Each structure stands twice: as structure tokens, then as C-alpha cells.
Amino acid sequence: MTSPVGFTLLQLRYFLVAAERGSMTEASGALHIAQSAVSAAIHNLERDLRVQLFIRRRGRGLTLTPAGERLQSHARELLARAREVEREARGDGETISGPVAVGCFVTLAPYYLPPLFSECTRRYPGIEIDVVEAETDQLVQALGAGRIDFALTYGLGLSAEPELHGETIARAPAYVIVPADHPLARQGTVELAELSAEPLVLLDLPHSRDYFRSLVAATGTAPDVRYRTRSYETVRSLVARGLGYSVLNQRPATSQTYGGGEIAELELRDGSPPLEVKIASLKGVTQTARAQAVMGLLREVAAPTVP
């Protein structure tokens, strides 16, 4: 027989909520139970494990100790596995269901989420996808905090995160957009050096901005960034207005912009490497069956773009 475990799943749940909220009071409100019940559960958990999980400072809430941070990661995985066991015991394990929290880089969302939702609804109607659209650094933080199961993002910036695993599911070559009436619009291809005298409309997102600047700098010229915006569609609209050119990766199905203008797309002859689209997840974390199912659907959605 196995030895009994010195803690309960309920204690772990209270601990995780308290760690996320940073306060016993806020945790009790989120759990709809008395604060004394939360405090007692965490006190008993610390006693049973013989570790201090939080540093408690009056007026400053709760701070996880190193032991608490280690337990936080294991507790999330253990509770996720417990929910899988519960579904199996109820006899509904063959029908994958439940929530999956997916992070998605903001400019990738319009291209990958609609077909993902469509396929998921058709094949796994019991799965509920909750999406967090953000930039890479924010997605990395969400992964570390356990707010999302995995993230769909570009590989930019992921190499500096040793605790993350990145799986490439697509490659997105860079291309240039110019106004539809631009002198180069009809030639189909271009070298960035040909546009060195014109202003660059920059998609001004962390990591992305450095990538686009580096492509222009590789031609031996300094990019003349006249306009910058964090909106993908605003970049296209500014270019359509004749305010410069831009470099992008994802390709909309139409050359029309929200503002009614039109752009032309030009292939790059510079030989710049494409951006890799990746599924990022925490190393050592076992994904639930439903999260694995959604990952599989993302691979299928992205398959036509992988050389």
C-alpha cells in the first residue's frame, strides 16, 4: 500500500488562489468562503509540508517564498491531473471537454483563431477556449504565472526564456507593402535598398520593431522611421495613404484597408529568414488532454504554411 499524503487538493486550491491574489482577504472573496478558512487551510498545509509558503507583511499582502514558488508550479499540474481523473471516473473521458486558456500574439490572432475556433467547435464541442491576446513578453509572464496553458507567438524573444519549450508550427516570410499606385507596385519583388529614400511605417511592438529595423539595417542604410503604430491594420492604412512603406509577415486575404485605401505586396529579394510561429509552453508541465487537442488543431491550421 502507498503511504498517505499529508495534504489535500482543497488545501492546494486555496493556496493557489491566495498566491494569485496576493491576499488572504481577496482569496476568501474569490472562493466565497470565510477568510479564516483560507488562513487555516494554508497554515495546515505549511505545517504538514514543514515549509513556509508565504511571507506575510501587514498591509503588504502575501509574497511567495522559494518553497512556495516551487509548490505553485506542482500544485497547478496536480490539480489539472486531478480534474482529468475526475472526468475519467465519471465516464466522460472519451469526450474531451473543459476550459483551455490559450495565449496568442496580437497580430497572429486574426489569422489563426477563427479557423481554430471553427475546427474546435466542430470536433470538440465540449472544449471552451479562453484567449489572452497580448505581446510576447506578456504571454511569457502569463505562462509563468499559470494563467494560460500555452501560447501561440513568434519565436522572437523566446530564446532568452530557458524555462520555455517552443515548437515551430509555421514560418512567415517578411514582405514589403507599398501604396497601390507606387512606382514599384507592379514589379512584384523588391530589395529593401530600393526603398531606402522613403519613410518606413513601423509596426511598433516589442521584439517585432527590432526585427523590422534589422532587415532594413542589413542593407547598409538606416531606416527612416517617420510613423509608428502598435496596430497592424493602422500600418496598412498609413501605407495606403502614401505615407511610406512597411515590412510585415502575415498576409491578409485582401489588399483593401479598413480606411478604404489599397496596398500592393512585394516579395523580398534580400533573402531574409522568415519568422517562426511557435507554440510555447512551460518545460516539464504535462498538458491536459484538452490542451493537447487544441495544440493539435493549431498544427493542422498552420500546416499549409510550413515548408
DRENKOL-81976 format. One line per field, with one value per residue (C-alpha): residue number from 1; residue in one letter; x, y, z. Coordinates in nm, 4 decimals. Layout:
// DRENKOL-81976
i NUM, ...;
aa A, ...;
xx X, ...;
yy Y, ...;
zz Z, ...;
// end
This chain:
// DRENKOL-81976
i 1, 2, 3, 4, 5, 6, 7, 8, 9, 10, 11, 12, 13, 14, 15, 16, 17, 18, 19, 20, 21, 22, 23, 24, 25, 26, 27, 28, 29, 30, 31, 32, 33, 34, 35, 36, 37, 38, 39, 40, 41, 42, 43, 44, 45, 46, 47, 48, 49, 50, 51, 52, 53, 54, 55, 56, 57, 58, 59, 60, 61, 62, 63, 64, 65, 66, 67, 68, 69, 70, 71, 72, 73, 74, 75, 76, 77, 78, 79, 80, 81, 82, 83, 84, 85, 86, 87, 88, 89, 90, 91, 92, 93, 94, 95, 96, 97, 98, 99, 100, 101, 102, 103, 104, 105, 106, 107, 108, 109, 110, 111, 112, 113, 114, 115, 116, 117, 118, 119, 120, 121, 122, 123, 124, 125, 126, 127, 128, 129, 130, 131, 132, 133, 134, 135, 136, 137, 138, 139, 140, 141, 142, 143, 144, 145, 146, 147, 148, 149, 150, 151, 152, 153, 154, 155, 156, 157, 158, 159, 160, 161, 162, 163, 164, 165, 166, 167, 168, 169, 170, 171, 172, 173, 174, 175, 176, 177, 178, 179, 180, 181, 182, 183, 184, 185, 186, 187, 188, 189, 190, 191, 192, 193, 194, 195, 196, 197, 198, 199, 200, 201, 202, 203, 204, 205, 206, 207, 208, 209, 210, 211, 212, 213, 214, 215, 216, 217, 218, 219, 220, 221, 222, 223, 224, 225, 226, 227, 228, 229, 230, 231, 232, 233, 234, 235, 236, 237, 238, 239, 240, 241, 242, 243, 244, 245, 246, 247, 248, 249, 250, 251, 252, 253, 254, 255, 256, 257, 258, 259, 260, 261, 262, 263, 264, 265, 266, 267, 268, 269, 270, 271, 272, 273, 274, 275, 276, 277, 278, 279, 280, 281, 282, 283, 284, 285, 286, 287, 288, 289, 290, 291, 292, 293, 294, 295, 296, 297, 298, 299, 300, 301, 302, 303, 304, 305, 306, 307;
aa M, T, S, P, V, G, F, T, L, L, Q, L, R, Y, F, L, V, A, A, E, R, G, S, M, T, E, A, S, G, A, L, H, I, A, Q, S, A, V, S, A, A, I, H, N, L, E, R, D, L, R, V, Q, L, F, I, R, R, R, G, R, G, L, T, L, T, P, A, G, E, R, L, Q, S, H, A, R, E, L, L, A, R, A, R, E, V, E, R, E, A, R, G, D, G, E, T, I, S, G, P, V, A, V, G, C, F, V, T, L, A, P, Y, Y, L, P, P, L, F, S, E, C, T, R, R, Y, P, G, I, E, I, D, V, V, E, A, E, T, D, Q, L, V, Q, A, L, G, A, G, R, I, D, F, A, L, T, Y, G, L, G, L, S, A, E, P, E, L, H, G, E, T, I, A, R, A, P, A, Y, V, I, V, P, A, D, H, P, L, A, R, Q, G, T, V, E, L, A, E, L, S, A, E, P, L, V, L, L, D, L, P, H, S, R, D, Y, F, R, S, L, V, A, A, T, G, T, A, P, D, V, R, Y, R, T, R, S, Y, E, T, V, R, S, L, V, A, R, G, L, G, Y, S, V, L, N, Q, R, P, A, T, S, Q, T, Y, G, G, G, E, I, A, E, L, E, L, R, D, G, S, P, P, L, E, V, K, I, A, S, L, K, G, V, T, Q, T, A, R, A, Q, A, V, M, G, L, L, R, E, V, A, A, P, T, V, P;
xx 0.0000, 0.1128, 0.1813, -0.0900, -0.0385, -0.0135, -0.2238, -0.5493, -0.6433, -0.8649, -0.5633, -0.3743, -0.6652, -0.6826, -0.3059, -0.3101, -0.5876, -0.4100, -0.0843, -0.2588, -0.4490, -0.1622, -0.4030, -0.5990, -0.8883, -0.9076, -0.8687, -1.1617, -1.3735, -1.2809, -1.3547, -1.6716, -1.5629, -1.4543, -1.1021, -1.0391, -1.0996, -0.8398, -0.5880, -0.6418, -0.6052, -0.2778, -0.1470, -0.2204, -0.0590, 0.2597, 0.2547, 0.2049, 0.4754, 0.7047, 0.7807, 0.6847, 0.4957, 0.4301, 0.5981, 0.3206, 0.3611, 0.0916, -0.0576, 0.1533, -0.0198, 0.1437, 0.4732, 0.5671, 0.8823, 1.1112, 0.9384, 0.6022, 0.7050, 0.8098, 0.4839, 0.2805, 0.4027, 0.3496, 0.0095, -0.1242, -0.0208, -0.1540, -0.4961, -0.5143, -0.4407, -0.6961, -0.9640, -0.8684, -0.9041, -1.2426, -1.3710, -1.2415, -1.4135, -1.7415, -1.7181, -1.6860, -1.3144, -1.3690, -1.5374, -1.2767, -1.4274, -1.3465, -1.1582, -0.8315, -0.6553, -0.4606, -0.2300, -0.1974, 0.0323, -0.1854, -0.1047, -0.1428, -0.4911, -0.6928, -0.5219, -0.5155, -0.8024, -1.1025, -1.0065, -0.9022, -1.2388, -1.4242, -1.2438, -1.2646, -1.6405, -1.6835, -1.4603, -1.4528, -1.7752, -1.7150, -1.3907, -1.4137, -1.1235, -1.0377, -0.7945, -0.5484, -0.4264, -0.1012, 0.2597, 0.5371, 0.6660, 0.3149, 0.2493, 0.5711, 0.4582, 0.1152, 0.2762, 0.4968, 0.2004, -0.0106, -0.2819, -0.2590, -0.1877, 0.0259, 0.0860, 0.0901, 0.3559, 0.6537, 0.9900, 1.1235, 1.2389, 1.1712, 1.5380, 1.6030, 1.3488, 1.5190, 1.2146, 1.0035, 0.9701, 0.8943, 0.7589, 0.7671, 0.4368, 0.4658, 0.7084, 0.6130, 0.8484, 0.8837, 0.7395, 0.7001, 0.3824, 0.3630, 0.0688, -0.1147, -0.0056, 0.3624, 0.6099, 0.7341, 0.3893, 0.3698, 0.7121, 0.6184, 0.9545, 1.1840, 1.5061, 1.4819, 1.7680, 1.5352, 1.3164, 1.5956, 1.4963, 1.1373, 0.9971, 0.9284, 0.5926, 0.6936, 0.4815, 0.5982, 0.5673, 0.8409, 1.0839, 0.8940, 1.0223, 1.3831, 1.3296, 1.1916, 1.4622, 1.7303, 1.6008, 1.6414, 1.9743, 2.1094, 2.1004, 2.3569, 2.1059, 1.9417, 1.5615, 1.3814, 1.1002, 0.8548, 0.5432, 0.4968, 0.1934, 0.1130, -0.1776, -0.1221, -0.4146, -0.3129, 0.0241, -0.1531, -0.3843, -0.0942, 0.0912, -0.2205, -0.2342, 0.1100, 0.2899, 0.5665, 0.6316, 0.6349, 0.7617, 0.5214, 0.4918, 0.1288, -0.0689, -0.4357, -0.6593, -0.7316, -0.5292, -0.8025, -0.7514, -1.0044, -0.9824, -1.0761, -0.7261, -0.5305, -0.1780, 0.0448, 0.2516, 0.6083, 0.8213, 1.1623, 1.4690, 1.7019, 1.6943, 1.5938, 1.4972, 1.1244, 0.9811, 0.8908, 0.5426, 0.5644, 0.3564, 0.5266, 0.4757, 0.6493, 0.9047, 0.8196, 0.4463, 0.2179, -0.0607, -0.4174, -0.5830, -0.7964, -0.4937, -0.3140, -0.6211, -0.6216, -0.2471, -0.3118, -0.5746, -0.3306, -0.0754, -0.3373, -0.4422, -0.0784, 0.0239, -0.0191, 0.2359, 0.5168, 0.7694;
yy 0.0000, 0.3554, 0.5954, 0.8561, 1.2081, 1.4813, 1.7424, 1.7757, 1.9029, 2.1600, 2.2997, 2.3255, 2.5075, 2.7622, 2.8042, 2.8723, 3.1299, 3.3057, 3.3084, 3.4535, 3.7185, 3.8025, 3.8393, 3.6115, 3.8577, 3.8653, 3.4864, 3.4376, 3.6689, 3.4806, 3.1453, 3.2714, 3.1333, 3.2858, 3.4273, 3.2143, 2.9001, 3.0078, 3.1001, 2.7729, 2.5639, 2.7309, 2.7148, 2.3406, 2.2948, 2.4660, 2.2557, 1.9286, 2.0102, 2.1641, 2.4673, 2.8322, 2.9113, 3.2829, 3.5847, 3.7770, 4.1516, 4.3623, 4.5950, 4.4485, 4.1161, 3.7827, 3.7077, 3.3551, 3.2089, 2.9988, 2.6886, 2.8464, 2.9180, 2.5553, 2.4283, 2.6658, 2.5012, 2.1464, 2.2295, 2.3596, 2.0431, 1.8184, 1.9863, 1.9688, 1.5964, 1.5506, 1.7078, 1.4654, 1.1725, 1.3036, 1.3146, 0.9634, 0.8338, 0.9909, 0.8074, 1.1159, 1.0830, 0.9788, 1.3135, 1.5827, 1.8824, 2.1715, 2.5028, 2.5669, 2.9013, 2.9995, 3.2988, 3.4490, 3.7170, 4.0103, 4.0141, 3.6366, 3.6255, 3.7244, 3.4539, 3.1565, 3.1972, 3.1920, 2.8577, 2.7215, 2.8083, 2.6695, 2.3350, 2.3096, 2.3710, 2.1020, 1.8349, 1.9115, 2.0963, 2.0409, 2.2416, 2.6067, 2.8163, 3.1264, 3.3523, 3.6091, 3.8337, 4.0067, 4.0723, 3.8169, 3.9402, 3.9443, 3.5941, 3.4695, 3.6187, 3.4586, 3.1188, 3.1546, 3.2566, 2.9660, 3.1903, 3.0182, 2.6590, 2.7534, 3.0434, 3.0942, 3.3520, 3.4370, 3.2952, 3.6464, 3.6762, 3.3130, 3.2070, 3.4164, 3.2118, 2.8824, 2.7552, 2.7583, 2.4993, 2.6310, 2.4157, 2.5698, 2.5145, 2.7740, 3.0130, 3.3633, 3.5299, 3.9066, 4.1086, 4.4760, 4.6758, 4.9991, 5.2115, 5.0550, 5.3446, 5.3269, 5.3124, 4.9719, 4.8266, 4.6293, 4.4691, 4.2010, 4.1860, 4.4392, 4.4826, 4.6991, 4.9140, 5.0362, 5.1960, 5.3497, 5.7055, 5.6549, 5.6658, 5.3403, 5.2914, 5.0758, 4.8143, 4.9242, 4.6124, 4.4768, 4.2448, 4.2999, 4.6569, 4.5388, 4.2641, 4.5037, 4.7615, 4.4934, 4.3927, 4.7473, 4.7997, 4.4855, 4.6785, 4.9225, 5.2041, 5.3438, 5.3105, 5.6455, 5.5729, 5.8547, 5.6876, 5.4128, 5.2351, 4.9238, 4.8368, 4.6042, 4.7481, 5.1065, 5.0304, 4.9132, 5.2170, 5.4624, 5.2966, 5.3024, 5.6791, 5.7166, 5.7932, 5.5379, 5.1664, 4.8913, 4.5401, 4.2780, 3.8995, 3.7897, 3.8418, 3.9491, 3.7971, 4.1393, 4.4416, 4.6754, 4.8544, 4.9499, 5.3107, 5.2184, 5.2514, 4.9840, 4.8483, 4.6300, 4.3420, 4.2856, 3.9786, 4.0484, 3.9503, 4.0160, 3.6556, 3.7470, 3.4492, 3.4069, 3.4474, 3.1223, 3.0863, 2.8735, 2.7028, 2.7993, 2.6104, 2.5622, 2.2827, 1.9952, 2.0689, 1.7883, 1.9364, 1.8216, 1.6111, 1.9066, 2.1395, 1.8767, 1.8521, 2.2289, 2.2207, 1.9505, 2.1650, 2.4578, 2.2372, 2.1407, 2.5026, 2.6054, 2.3052, 2.4723, 2.7416, 2.5065, 2.4421;
zz 0.0000, -0.0677, 0.2141, 0.2830, 0.1513, 0.4155, 0.2335, 0.0426, -0.3017, -0.1307, 0.0541, -0.2741, -0.4372, -0.1550, -0.1706, -0.5467, -0.5209, -0.2333, -0.4318, -0.7374, -0.5404, -0.3047, -0.0148, 0.2201, 0.2104, -0.1690, -0.1854, 0.0526, -0.1632, -0.4813, -0.3158, -0.1411, 0.1945, 0.5233, 0.5412, 0.8491, 0.6399, 0.3832, 0.6532, 0.8385, 0.5215, 0.4267, 0.7841, 0.7945, 0.4522, 0.5729, 0.8892, 0.7006, 0.4432, 0.7076, 0.4919, 0.4899, 0.1703, 0.2145, 0.3654, 0.5403, 0.5839, 0.7419, 0.4835, 0.2019, 0.1419, 0.0650, -0.1090, -0.2134, -0.0628, -0.2885, -0.1482, -0.2270, -0.5856, -0.6342, -0.4876, -0.7050, -1.0246, -0.8958, -0.7469, -1.0779, -1.2561, -0.9796, -0.9779, -1.3566, -1.3441, -1.0668, -1.2867, -1.5661, -1.3239, -1.2143, -1.5712, -1.6368, -1.3223, -1.4338, -1.7640, -1.9860, -2.0511, -2.4133, -2.4842, -2.4305, -2.2573, -2.0286, -2.0454, -2.2271, -2.1774, -2.4892, -2.5251, -2.8721, -3.0093, -3.1118, -3.4845, -3.5199, -3.3669, -3.6788, -3.8859, -3.6504, -3.4047, -3.6445, -3.8082, -3.4678, -3.3117, -3.6125, -3.6052, -3.2259, -3.2315, -3.4961, -3.3431, -2.9706, -2.8857, -2.5137, -2.5108, -2.4066, -2.5382, -2.3389, -2.5280, -2.3955, -2.6793, -2.5867, -2.6828, -2.6377, -2.3011, -2.1581, -2.2878, -2.1268, -1.7953, -1.8304, -1.8922, -1.5860, -1.3706, -1.4946, -1.6410, -1.9809, -2.0831, -2.3840, -2.6200, -2.9951, -3.0767, -3.2918, -3.1909, -3.1312, -2.7709, -2.6771, -2.6934, -2.3826, -2.1836, -2.0885, -1.8990, -2.2164, -2.4889, -2.8377, -3.1216, -3.4689, -3.6500, -3.9303, -4.0993, -4.2105, -4.4624, -4.4481, -4.7378, -4.8254, -4.8686, -5.0690, -5.1892, -5.4840, -5.7084, -5.6050, -5.8983, -5.7766, -5.7097, -6.0344, -6.0309, -5.7758, -5.5985, -5.4379, -5.2439, -4.9348, -5.0619, -5.3385, -5.0716, -4.8635, -4.9568, -4.8394, -4.4831, -4.3008, -4.1298, -3.8336, -3.6574, -3.3149, -3.0970, -2.8662, -3.0499, -3.3765, -3.4093, -3.3693, -3.6269, -3.8905, -3.8224, -3.8577, -4.2019, -4.3270, -4.1493, -4.3208, -4.6499, -4.5093, -4.4660, -4.1544, -4.1608, -4.1721, -3.9263, -3.9883, -3.8483, -3.5926, -3.4516, -3.2489, -3.4805, -3.7755, -3.9706, -3.8982, -4.0587, -4.3738, -4.3777, -4.3394, -4.6260, -4.8441, -4.7825, -4.9390, -4.6106, -4.6646, -4.6993, -4.4379, -4.3782, -4.2431, -4.2146, -4.2015, -4.5224, -4.5192, -4.7861, -4.9353, -5.0428, -4.9186, -4.5862, -4.3203, -4.4391, -4.7957, -4.9392, -5.1219, -5.0861, -5.3031, -5.1658, -5.2868, -5.2278, -5.0757, -5.2775, -4.9828, -4.8606, -4.5063, -4.2881, -4.2152, -3.8682, -3.6956, -3.5496, -3.2368, -2.9742, -2.6470, -2.3230, -1.9894, -1.9826, -1.7535, -1.7450, -1.8632, -2.0751, -2.0207, -2.2889, -2.3985, -2.4226, -2.6311, -2.8555, -2.9162, -2.9862, -3.2440, -3.4130, -3.4277, -3.6018, -3.8595, -3.9139, -3.9634, -4.1748, -4.5183, -4.4220, -4.3152, -4.5969;
// end
